[in-house]
Amino acid sequence: MDGNYIKELSKDSFSSVGLIHLQKISLKDCKIARVDENAFSQLKILSEINLENNNISKLPAKLFDGNERLNTIILARNQISSLSSIQFPPLRSLKKLDLSGAGLERINQKAFINLGHSLETINLHDNLLKNIRGETFENLHGLKVIMI
């Protein structure tokens, strides 16, 4: 669905039309500005989501609730100015998180606290960050690659 004009992802965007067995969703370059916190609910086997190069400015804290099989989240090149405390739910399969060029100015030191042992790669390159507290990454025991 890359490149389509989709201004908003509403509640149950996919499950409401019976698409509950999706494993990968790619919505790059769609001009998405708003994502409902339940847009991906009911997608229990979703493993990869790509929302690169949209106009997303706010990331709901419960956006990925129920998506325990996610192993890749790409939010690069958006307009997300900050990540709040406990920004992500426990995602035990998540290996890669790409927030490069996302417009980040602030990351709460507990933003990644639920991503503990699984997260291996995080990309924060090309953002507007002035400083990052060391505690931000201290619970990421499986982290192998960090790009800042």
C-alpha positions in Angstrom: 0.0 0.0 0.0 3.1 2.2 -0.2 2.6 5.6 -1.8 -1.2 5.8 -1.4 -2.8 8.9 0.1 -4.0 7.6 3.5 -4.4 10.5 5.9 -5.4 8.5 8.9 -5.4 4.9 10.3 -8.5 4.5 12.3 -9.5 2.1 15.0 -9.2 -1.6 13.8 -8.3 -0.4 10.3 -7.4 -3.9 9.2 -9.3 -6.2 11.5 -12.7 -4.5 10.7 -12.4 -5.6 7.1 -11.3 -9.2 8.0 -7.6 -8.7 7.5 -6.6 -10.3 10.8 -3.9 -12.7 9.4 -1.6 -10.0 8.1 2.1 -10.6 8.8 3.6 -7.5 7.2 2.2 -4.1 6.6 4.0 -1.5 4.6 2.5 2.0 4.5 5.5 4.0 3.3 5.1 7.4 1.7 1.3 7.6 2.4 1.1 11.0 4.1 -0.4 9.4 7.2 -0.8 12.1 9.9 -2.8 10.3 12.6 -2.8 6.7 13.8 -5.4 5.5 16.3 -4.0 3.6 19.2 -6.1 0.6 18.1 -5.3 0.7 14.4 -3.4 -2.6 14.6 -5.3 -4.3 17.3 -6.4 -7.9 16.6 -3.4 -8.4 14.3 -1.9 -11.2 16.5 0.6 -12.5 13.9 1.8 -9.2 12.6 5.6 -9.4 12.4 6.7 -6.3 10.5 5.3 -2.8 10.2 6.7 0.0 8.0 5.3 3.5 8.5 8.3 5.2 7.0 8.1 8.7 5.5 4.7 9.8 6.7 3.5 12.8 8.7 3.0 11.0 12.0 3.6 13.5 14.9 2.2 11.5 17.8 2.8 7.9 18.6 0.1 6.5 20.9 1.5 4.5 23.8 -0.8 1.6 23.2 -0.3 1.5 19.4 1.4 -1.9 19.4 -0.6 -3.5 22.2 -1.4 -7.1 21.3 1.2 -7.3 18.6 3.5 -9.6 20.5 5.0 -11.1 17.3 6.3 -7.8 15.9 10.0 -8.2 15.1 10.5 -5.0 13.0 9.0 -1.5 13.5 10.0 1.2 11.0 8.9 4.7 11.9 11.8 6.5 10.1 11.2 10.0 8.5 8.1 11.1 10.4 7.5 14.1 12.7 7.5 12.4 16.1 9.0 15.0 18.4 9.2 12.9 21.5 8.9 9.4 23.0 7.1 9.2 26.4 7.7 6.9 29.3 6.7 3.3 28.5 6.2 4.3 24.9 6.2 0.7 23.8 4.3 -2.3 25.3 6.2 -5.5 26.0 7.2 -6.8 22.5 9.2 -9.9 23.2 9.9 -10.6 19.6 11.0 -7.1 18.6 14.5 -7.1 17.1 14.7 -3.9 15.1 13.3 -0.4 15.8 14.1 2.3 13.2 13.3 5.8 14.3 15.9 7.5 12.0 15.0 10.9 10.8 11.8 10.8 12.8 12.2 14.4 14.1 12.9 13.2 17.7 13.9 16.0 20.1 13.3 14.1 23.4 13.3 10.5 24.5 12.0 9.8 28.0 14.6 7.6 29.8 11.9 4.9 30.3 10.6 5.0 26.7 12.2 1.6 25.8 11.8 -0.1 29.2 9.5 -2.8 28.0 11.8 -3.9 25.1 14.3 -5.5 27.5 16.0 -8.6 26.2 14.6 -8.8 22.6 15.6 -5.5 20.9 18.9 -5.9 19.1 19.1 -2.9 16.8 17.8 0.6 17.3 18.4 3.4 14.8 18.1 7.0 16.1 20.3 8.5 13.4 19.4 11.9 11.9 17.1 13.3 14.6 17.1 16.5 16.6 18.3 15.0 19.9 20.6 17.2 22.0 21.2 14.6 24.7 20.2 11.1 25.7 20.4 9.8 29.3 22.4 6.6 29.8 19.4 5.1 31.6 17.5 5.2 28.4 19.3 2.1 27.2 20.2 0.3 30.4 17.3 -2.2 30.3 18.1 -3.2 26.7 20.2 -6.2 27.5 20.0 -7.7 24.1 21.0 -4.5 22.2 23.8 -5.2 19.7 23.6 -2.2 17.4 22.7 1.4 18.2 22.9 4.2 15.6 22.7 7.7 16.9 
